[in-house]
Amino acid sequence: MTSIPLMPALPEIWLAAAGMALLMIGVFRGDKHTRSLSWLSVLVLLVAVFLVINGASGRTVAFGGQFVTDAFAIFVKVLVLLGSAVSIVLALDYIEREDMGRFEYPVLIVLATLGMLVMVSANDLITLYLGLELQSLALYVVAAFQRDRIRSTEAGLKYFVLGALSSGMLLYGCSLIYGSTGATGFEAIAQAVADNEGAASIGLVFGIVFLAAGLAFKVSAVPFHMWTPDVYEGAPTPVTALFAIAPKAAAIALFVRVMIGPFGELVIDWRPILIAISIGSMGLGAVAAINQTNIKRLLAYSSIGNMGYALVGLAAGTESGIRGVLIYMAIYLVMTAGSFAVVLSMRQGGKMVEGISDLAGLSKTHPAMALAFAIFLFSLAGIPPLAGFFGKLYVFLAAVEAGLYPLAVIGVLASVVGAYYYLRIIKIMYFDEAKEPLDKDAIGRSIGTVQAVSAILILLFFVWPSPVLTSAAMAARALFPA
Amino acid sequence: MLHAAPVFLPLLGAIIAGFFGRLIGDRGSQLVTCGCMVLAAITGAYVFYDVALMGHTRTVEIASWIVSGSFDVTWSVRLDALSATMIGMISLVACMIHIYSCGYMAHDASIPRFMAYLSLFTFFMLMLVSADNFVQLFFGWEGVGLASYLLIGFWYHKPSANAAAIKAFIVNRVGDFGFALGIFAVFMVYDSVGFDAVFAATPGKVGTTINFLGWNFDTLTTICLLLFIGAMGKSAQLGLHTWLPDAMEGPTPVSALIHAATMVTAGVFMVCRLSPMFEYAPTALAVVTVVGASTAIFAATVGLTQYDIKRVIAYSTCSQLGYMFFAAGVSAYSAAMFHLITHAFFKALLFLGAGSVIHAMSDEQDMRKMGGIWKLIPVTYALMWIGNLALAGVPPFAGFFSKDIMLEAAYAAHSGVGMYAFVMGTFAALLTAFYSWRLLFLTFHGAPRADHHTMEHVHESPQIMLAPLYVLAIGAVIAGFALNGLFVGDGRASFWGNAIFVLPDHDTVEHAHHVPLWVKLAPTVAAVLGISGAYLAYIVSPEMPGRMIEAFRGIWLFLYNKWYFDELYDFLFVRPAFWLGRGLWKGGDGAVIDGLGPDGIAATTIAAARRAGRLQTGYVYHYAFAMLIGVVILASFYLYRMGR
């Protein structure tokens, strides 16, 4: 009997086991212990981080080539796990206050995170789909978690229906790829492509198109983004925060691994797809957010735009491009977590509000929070020396190195337009008079901590950027075997 | 350096009063600027004595300014009879007017600013007259223009003052454009802008031509006419005169200093300074004569009808400048300079006297609301008499000598333009005498037409205002016979030296001494006739002017409206400029640049945002449709690409 090496998948196995255990605890202890269960889930995720970091750092393939860990996977997994943990922390107060306090919430997030980790480590179309669906199914449920609220259920349903459609496309693409190459494993597909001397058959290219469409749905790139504004707005705010953070990192990572791994030789063939959806996302993200009055909807468009910028790095298809993507995602996660921490603190008279105009006069009533939000917004707008500037810098730099000048120029122009609506929020916070100030006690200790830590990270990134830069460089190199 | 002191002392005063006016206060500013000006007047008198009378001409180089290839410009003080005379006159008159201003502007809110501007003007004027090259001349030229603009608009809260300041500036731009072109042409032709080099090379340029756009122009005529356009602007000659009457919006000391005694004479000075060039350009000289003579008669006719006391004197200034120009035009530069100096005294006296009247009448300037005040302000009355006698050319006052020699020179030129100038000048002398006494009678005699309240407050001006008037009155009385021998008499050759150049066969001043007796008597007779006419019209039968106006209403309106020059310019230049400006603003900048640029892009973005928002219908099947379309487009793209 051949032994199956389990060690490379230790974090996943830990999460799966711990998820079951948390579920059992929840079932037996009931909804009253949701808060402690949440903290326990955070602990579980942090242990997983520890396991990821302390795992083999080199490239290790397991489960008959179905599963791979390498520096790239480690980098993204750390991001995903931390992002999920922050999402749970952000939700702590909200779920109690807004009658969402059921123990399944943290458990579902842990299971979704498990799916994300599998996605990141996928080395086979089957594993890819497995991870994707595990993640998606958990998230569908979470989106509709306030099942007695029509907005929430609508969001969940929309997400589910469109997600199913995208899964269908993805699977169709997989089957075309299998039909063209006779393989589902990434190495085997890459071998088949190489055997064909880099010339792709039409079936393979169509397969890639459908596969990319399915993945673009997950990263909410134009024109597969349509669900995003509705779901972001309709879902409970902590869920929105969750959607905007960890799954984005996982989906982008999966996108990168699939495009660079099996289809790395076909970069000329798939680059137009990336350029198209990247330009579309940047443009729409910049333009459509201008008219929004709801802060969550605005952040939805913002995240669409941000995914567009990240995809610029992938469109470059080079090692420095991938490095740019990873740096961008790391910074994006921090900015987004901080922004949602602010949004989760917006309460008037004990009720959550989501209007941008409700932020008027924030600088007077909540100076610290206004400052933190201003930092996030300036960073999102790409104003140096804040971290967001460097995120954009590295992807645009990679695009220029790859000769994609129009893409870089469009990206810069889009970020100029986008700066308008970020700066408008700052103007509202600092220069408009508050009609009705936000509640003083709205900021819980945990959320306040997230705001503060995120703001400091964004503000001081330029002082000591090397940990992120070097590990991103290592991760990117792992995808490009010499 | 003593010779440069009168030029730079006013600058020192201007800097101190201008930048530290708040620190040293009103009284401090007055003391500093007046102190500097008194020192400048004393050193200026010394310069006049040393350079003009003793003949110690020299050029004091201050610093190198621009050195670029063959273009070499220095800051320097050129001292010869011409500039020394001007320095002496300017520093003295400016000093008097500084002192007068202390009294006249006593109740103004921004005294340091006024004193600083006044001193700054004096500095620029002295830079202008002491220039050794065209560029420094232009520097002073523009500097006095700037100071004039600042001072006309000194009461910037008055819209009329702002409009007048802008008008003065813009009309002068027209002249300065010609002047600048002239300087460019000088550098192009001579490869130098220094006076000495240019004058030395001028005889060699006679008959040469400049080719411009395929046309050949006579070099010297072209240059001289271009430079004369500058002189016309600054000296308010016919065509470019419209700014001068409006410039009376400035405080009265400004009118006296800038718009009577000094700045407006810069054009005359320039023509005299450039006499070595103009002498070789007879066509240009003829133009100068005709323009001067026409201005003299034009301004005199307008002066007959005006009611604003300062405007009458302003048109009188304009007219007298015309005299100077036609004198220069017939090569009687020394006569022009003579009249320039005497005019500076009596015209400054008249303006300051008018200021004293205005002061007495509680800031009333309309002569129709004056009258009957001669007993109340006898000193001012007497001083105005002296000024008018000098202006009208009644012997033995200053104007008699200078006006006589100019008219005689014009007659002695024995040319068509010279005769035109003589006839016009003599007739203008009659009109001058008439409007001068009209002013005097309307202002001081007859029944009081001011309201009771004003009449009660009529008072003689304080001594600080009267003292400068005494000094100027002395000048208006004696400057004529004191300087006659030196300027235009037997001593003129040794006095002027090389400063003024006249071709031997152009020596009209010499010929002027040998004209028939009736020519010598004509100006005086004209003056007496004018005074008598005014006496008849305004004292003997005061109802006569009204009847005359009724009888000749058309002519009167034509004159009263200043020959409709302002309306003509408004129609020809101002409105088209406004239309053009408005068109470029609304159409060019607003519609095209803003419309397609910032505003257009912003509007497009907002429209795109609205459309993008509308795409988000909320219907799942729309969303699914978008996804499918996306895939179809991508797939079609590849199908198309691989099919090729």
HADDOCK unambig.tbl for C-alpha pairs under 7 A between the chains (distance, minus, plus):
assign (segid A and resid 158 and name CA) (segid B and resid 620 and name CA) 6.32 0.50 0.50
assign (segid A and resid 162 and name CA) (segid B and resid 624 and name CA) 6.44 0.50 0.50
assign (segid A and resid 206 and name CA) (segid B and resid 635 and name CA) 6.34 0.50 0.50
assign (segid A and resid 209 and name CA) (segid B and resid 634 and name CA) 6.86 0.50 0.50
assign (segid A and resid 209 and name CA) (segid B and resid 635 and name CA) 6.57 0.50 0.50
assign (segid A and resid 210 and name CA) (segid B and resid 631 and name CA) 6.90 0.50 0.50
assign (segid A and resid 213 and name CA) (segid B and resid 631 and name CA) 6.56 0.50 0.50
assign (segid A and resid 223 and name CA) (segid B and resid 626 and name CA) 6.28 0.50 0.50
assign (segid A and resid 223 and name CA) (segid B and resid 627 and name CA) 5.80 0.50 0.50
assign (segid A and resid 223 and name CA) (segid B and resid 630 and name CA) 5.82 0.50 0.50
assign (segid A and resid 224 and name CA) (segid B and resid 627 and name CA) 5.09 0.50 0.50
assign (segid A and resid 226 and name CA) (segid B and resid 616 and name CA) 6.97 0.50 0.50
assign (segid A and resid 226 and name CA) (segid B and resid 623 and name CA) 5.44 0.50 0.50
assign (segid A and resid 227 and name CA) (segid B and resid 623 and name CA) 6.94 0.50 0.50
assign (segid A and resid 230 and name CA) (segid B and resid 618 and name CA) 6.97 0.50 0.50
assign (segid A and resid 273 and name CA) (segid B and resid 634 and name CA) 6.87 0.50 0.50
assign (segid A and resid 287 and name CA) (segid B and resid 605 and name CA) 6.41 0.50 0.50
assign (segid A and resid 287 and name CA) (segid B and resid 608 and name CA) 6.57 0.50 0.50
assign (segid A and resid 287 and name CA) (segid B and resid 609 and name CA) 4.92 0.50 0.50
assign (segid A and resid 288 and name CA) (segid B and resid 609 and name CA) 4.44 0.50 0.50
assign (segid A and resid 288 and name CA) (segid B and resid 612 and name CA) 5.31 0.50 0.50
assign (segid A and resid 288 and name CA) (segid B and resid 613 and name CA) 5.86 0.50 0.50
assign (segid A and resid 290 and name CA) (segid B and resid 609 and name CA) 6.15 0.50 0.50
assign (segid A and resid 291 and name CA) (segid B and resid 609 and name CA) 6.19 0.50 0.50
assign (segid A and resid 291 and name CA) (segid B and resid 610 and name CA) 6.71 0.50 0.50
